[in-house]
Amino acid sequence: MSTDKSLYRIKGSVNNYPWGAKGSSSLVAQLAPNSIGPSFKLEEDKPYSELWIGTHPHGPAHLLSEAQSLQELITSNPVHHLGLGVLHKFKYHQLPYLFKVLSVGRALPLQAHPSKPLAHELHRKDPAQFVDSNSKPEIAVAIGANGSVEQFLGLPLLHGGNRGEDATGVAFTGFVGFQPLEQIAYTLDHTPELRNAIDNLELVAKFIRDPQPAGLKEVYSDLLNRGAKDKDDVAAQISAYLKRVASSSQEVDANDEGQRRMHAFGKVARKVDSEYQGDVGVFATVFFLNLVQLRRSEAVFIDADEIHAYLEGGAYELKLFASSSDCMRTLTHYMRVVDIIECMATSDNVLNAAFPPPPPGEKVDELGSFERTLNYTAAPPAHWALPTTPFKGHTTAYRPPLEEFIVLRTSLAGFPESLGRVGPTVGIVLKGAAKFMVGAEQELVDRGGVVFVSAGSEVVVEAQGDWAEIWWATCEA
């Protein structure tokens, strides 16, 4: 096989984390017949959480029709496949990014990715648990349909104003970054169960009087550690809070932002508790972190050291059945699935703090490392927004403040369109079918199919049929 080609059909790698959507409800599973190939066998009771496209050893891509991995192909001729710019900038013979499709069925762990200095330290202490010495900044782009997940009115949309009352629907909900300090102080002042869960009234009172980043770190660390040591006590406070808000008959003043926000928090807390009942993360996310609500194609950038937890979608219906003797309540959960594109610097390091919390007995104090790595940036959701910019023709770009990657979205019908000369690039057909062309080379690719394009190549894409949507990751070095 010649290593001088520049266009390759490749297959990714699927993993099965418990939070993934199950069976045919998972977009990852729907794409797998072409992104993995005929070896994929669907199991309806199995979660299909992520499709990885890259060279990371935890889930390496391979050439579609051969046993050779994408990493082996690149190593055989790194100058041709990566380009001199990437080789000089990153000093290694692998893709500088990891591209993913996620299908989320329940909340992901409350997590952060360590910065390079901490990643080096953790890798040195426990290379089995922390396999990379690299940091992991990432972007997440909503790719589901608007209205496919529950929208929380009263909390802001990413680009929808402060009141979040546009009910056209959202495609993604997740927790990203800390809320503004004054909002957290207001919540602490108006939520006795949260204060009891922290159990350090002097610390809480000090923060309410003077909300500062150092005080946030103290209060938040106290809550997480209490959740790890006194799980039952924290769970009791969560239960008490949910009972109180469920029985409250207080009307919400539409002109009072604090009341609207607290009312919405009750709904979000019920959702989170339904997945991880009594977990400290119920309080640690809802009352401290921004709930980011994205419409389709909107994105957030999450740097290393930033706290986040993606939330599954769901709708709940509370029914009352009255009889002469009693009143029966039933709660019905209609599962909805959140689908997103992710791209990140090549790393699989993660520190978890809740949903569920880290298990005891780890070589590394994961909770302590989690608290150390957080930068405690406190800002409104828009702080994490990553806007799109024009790229070329019908292609738009998501450009995080990084050198490792950009993400592209091509949506086209009709005539062929060139992306120009690109760096090392992977692309997946998310909808429709497409023909990819690099010089005389071409590949016809149905939905779910994946390609790799070597650096310096001019790639042309053409929709097959009415329309096609292709998502790419590339490096412009």
N, C-alpha and C positions, 0 to 999 in steps of 0.2 A: 504494500500500500504506500502510495506516495504521500510524503508529508508536505508537499508543495500546494495541495489544495487549500482553498480559503473558505469554503462553505461546507459545513458538516451537519447532518442530522444527528442529534444526540438524545439521550434519555436521562432523565433526572433520577432522583431518589425520593421515595415516600417514607415518612415516619408516621407513627401511630400513638402520639401522646394522648393521654386520657381526655384532654380538653377538646380534642378534635371532633368535628361533626361526623356522625356515623353513617356508614354505608353510602347509598346513592344520594343522600342529602348533601354529601360533602362535594364541593367543587373539585377538590383534589382528586377524589375518586372518579368524578365525571371526566376529568382531563387525562387520567392515568392510562386508558387504553392506547393513547398516542404519545403521552409524555414518558411512559414507562415501556409500553409495548405489549405484545401478546402474553408475556409472562404474568401480567397483572391479573389477579383473580379477585373479584369483588366479594366481600363478606358484609352483609347488611348490619351485623351486630358489632362490627369493628370500627374504631375511630380512625379517620384519615385526616391528620392534622396539618401536615406540611408537605409541599413538594419543593425539594431543594434542587437548584441548578447552579453548579459551581464545581470547584475542585477541593472543597474542604473534605478531609478524610473521613469525617463522620457521615457523609452522604455524597460521595463523589459521583459526578455525571460520567457516562460512558458513551462511546459511539453507538448509534442505534443498532447496527447490524454486526458489531464486532465486540470482542471482549475487552478491547483496549479502552482504558479510562481517558477522560479528557485531560487529566493531569499528565498521563503518559504521552499523549499526543503533543501537548505543549512542551514537555521536556525534550521531546525528540527534535524540536526546532523552535526554541523559545524566541529567537529574534523574529522569525516569520509570524508566529502566532500571537505573541504579546506585543511586539514592537520595541524598538530601542528606548523609547520614552518611558514605557512602563518598567522595563528592566532597570533603567538607570534610577528611576524614582523610588521603586519599592524594593529593589535588591533581592527579589526572589522569583522563582519560576512557577508562579501560580496566578490565577485570577485574583485581583486585589479586592474582589467583592463576592458576596454570596447572595443570589437572587432566589426569592421564595414566593410561593403562593400558599396562603394560609386559609383554612376553613375552620372557623371557631364555633364550637357548640356550647361551650361553657367558659366561664372566666378563666383567663390565664393566670399563673402565679403573679403575685405582686413582686416586681423584680426591678433590677438595675444591672447594667453591664459595666464592669470596672474599667477605669481609665488605664492607660498603658502602664504607668508606674505600679498601680495595684495589681494589674493583670500579671506583670512580671513577678511580683512578690507571691501571688497566689499560685502561679504556675511552678515556681521554685519549691513552695511548701508541699503542694499536692498536685503533681502533673497529671494524675489519673482523673481527678475531678475537674481541674482547670487546665484543659489541654492546650490552650493558646496563651501566648504572651502578648497578644495584640488586643487593642480596644475594639469596641463593637458599636460605634454610632450607626443609627439606622433610620430609614424612613418607612412609613406605612401609608399606603394609598387605598382608599375604599373602592372596591370594584363591584360590590353588590348593587341591587336596585334600590333607589330611594323608596322608603316605606317598608323595606324588608326587615327592619328592626324597630323596636319600640323607641319612640322619641319622647323625651322628657321636657314638656313645656314648662317654662319658668327657668330653665337653664339655657345658656346661650348656645347658638350654633357657632361654628368656627367663623363664618363670615355673615352671620345673620343678626347682628345687633345684640344688645344686652339682654333683652327680655326673652329671646328664643321662642317667640309665639308664632313663627312661621311653621304651620303644620303640614307642609308639603311632604315631609318624610325625610328620614335619614337612612344611610346605608351602613353606618358603623358607629359604635359607641365604645369608648375606652377611657381609662384614667391616665392622664399624662401630666406630670409636673404638679407642684403644690399650688393651691389657690392663693390669691393675694392674702397677705398676712392679716389684714383687717377683717377679711371674711372668716378666716379660721378663728380669730379671736371672738367674733360675733357668735359663731356656732358654739364654741366652748361656753360662752356666757349663757346661751339659751338651751343647752342640752345637759341636764344634770347627770344622765346616765353615762355620757362621755367623760365628764369630770370624775365620776366614780370609778370608771374603768382605768383612768390614769392613776388615780389614788395618790396624787401628790398635789393637794389643794394649793399649797404655797407656790409651787412651780406654775400651776395653771393660772392662779390669780396674778402672778407677776407677768405672765405672757399677755393676759387679757388687758392689763393696765398699759403695757408697753410692748406691742407685738414686734419682735425683732427676729432676724434669722437664727441667732444663737439660741434664743428662747424656743423657737420652733423645733430646732434640733433636740433640745432637752425634752420637750413635751412629747415629741413623736417617738424618740428612743424609749422613753418611759412606757408609752403605750405598747410598743412592739414587744418590749421585754416582759411586761406584765402579761401580755397575751401568750408568751411562750412559757412563763412560769406558773401563772394562775389562770389556766384556760377556762376552768369552770366559772370563776368569778367574772371574767370578762364576758363569757357567753351569757351569764345571767343578766348582765347590764344590757347586752344587745337585745335579749328577749324582752326586758322591761321597756326598753325604748320602743320596740316594734309594737308592743301592746298599747303603749301610751298613744302613739300616733294613729294607730288603727281605731282607737276609741274616741279620738278627739273630734269634737263637733265645732271647733273654732273656725270661723270663716276667715278666709285669706284676703287681706287687703290687696287688691290688684295694683295699687300704687306703692306698696311697700316692698322693695326689692328683697329685703331680708326675709320677710314672711314668705314670699314666693319661693325663694331659694330653699328655705327650711321645709316647705311643703313638698317640693320636688325631691329633696333628700330622703324623705320618708319613703317615697316610691322606689327610689334607687336602692335604698338599704334593703327593702323587702326583696327586690330582685336578687341582689347579691347574696343575702342570707338564704334564699331558696336553694342556691347551689352549694354554699359552704356554711351551713348553719352554725352560728355561734363563733365563727372564726374571727379572730381579731382584725382581719382584713376588712370586715364589714365597716367597722369604724375607721380603720386606717386609710381606706380609700374614699368612702363617701364624704366624710367630714373634713378631709385634708387635701384631697387631690381634685384637680379639674376633671369633670366629666366632659370629654371632647366628643361632640356629635358631628360626624362628617357626612356630607352628601357624596354621591358617587363622583369619583375622580379627585376629590379633595384629599390632601395629604398633611401629615405632620412629620417633623424632623425631631428625633429623640437622640440627643448626644449621649456619649458615655457619661456615666454618673447621674443620669436622669431617671427618676422613678416613673414606672408605668405599669399598667395592667389592662389588657384588652378584655372587654366585657362581651359575653354572648348576648344575642338578641332573644327576646321572648315577650310574649303577651300573656297577661294573666286576667282571668275573669272570676270575679267573686259573686257567687249566687246565693241568695237567701231563700230558703224553703220554709214557709211558715205553716204551722199546724196548730191545733188547739192546745198542745202541750209544750211544744218546744220550737226552737228556730235552729235549723241546721245550716252550717256554712260549708261550702265546698270551694276549693281552689283548683282551677284547671290551668295547666301550663301548656301553652302551644309553643313548641320549639321552633325557633327561627335561627338561621345560621348567618354569621358574619364572615364575609369573604374579603380578603385584603391581599394586595401585593406588598411584599417587603423587600428591601435591599439594604445591605449592611456591609461594613468592612469585614473581611474574612476572619471570623472568630465564632466560637460557640460557647464562650464564657458567659455565665449568668449567675447572679446572686439573688436568691429568693427569700422573701420575708413572710409571706402569707399565701393562702389558697393553694395548697396548705403550707404551713410554716416549715422551715428546714427541719429534717429529722435530727434527733440528738445523736451524739457520737461521731460526728464528722471530724476528719482530721483538722479542718479549718473551721474556725468559728464563723459560720456563714452569716448569721444575723449581725454579729459585730462587724464583719467586713462590709455587709450591706449598709449599715449605718455610717461607716467610715467613707464609703464611696460616694454617698449622696452629696450633691452640691447645694441642695435646699433652695434652688431657684423658685421663687414664689411670684406668679404672674397670672394674668387672665389667659384663657385657652389660646387666644390669637398669637401669643408669644411663640407657640410651637408650630404655627401654621407654615406650610411650605408651598408657596404659590407656584403655578406653572408659568413657563415662559415659552415663546415660540421657538421652535427648533428649525424645521424645514417643511414646507408644504403642509400636509395634514398631520404632522407630528409635533407634539408638544413635549416639553422637557420639565423634569423635576430636578433641580440643581441644589443639593444640600451644600453647606459650606465645607466641603471635603474635596480631597483629590482622588479618592478611591473610585468613585462611581457617579454617574447620573442615571436616572431612569427616564425612558421615553415611552410615549403612548402614540401609536399610529392608528388612525381610524380613517379608512378610505374605501372608496368604491370606484370602479371604472379603470382609468388609465394607470399604468405603472408609475411608481414614484420612488425617487432616489433619496436615501438618507445622507448621501455624500460619503466621503471616506471616514471610516470609524476606527476607534481603537478596538481592542478585543471585546467582542460583543456576544451576548446570548439573547435570544428572542423566543417568545412563546405565543402561539396563536390562541387567544382567549375566546374569540368568537369568529364564526365563519371558517373560511379556508383561504390560503394564500400561496402564491408562488414567490419564492425567494431566488434572486439571481445575483451572482457575483461573476462578472465577465461571462464566460461560456458555461459556467457551472450554474445549475438550478435545482431546486427542490420544491416539489408540490407537497404542501403540509396542511393537514386537516386540523380541526380544533384540538387543542392539547399538544400538538406537535412542537418540538423545540429544535432550534438551530444554534450553531456556533459559527461566528464569522471572525476570521483572523484579522489582526490589526492591519491598518492601511488599505483595507479593501473598500471599494464602493459597492454598497449593497442596495439593490433595487427590489421593491416588493410590489406585488400586484394582487388585488383581491380576486378570488375565484368565486363567481356568483355575485350576489348583490352587494356584499359588504364584508369587511373583515376588520378585526381589532387585534393588534399585535402590541405586546408589551416587551420592552427591551431593557437590558442593563448594559452599560458600556463604560469605558474609562477613556477620558480624553487626553491622558498624559502623552 
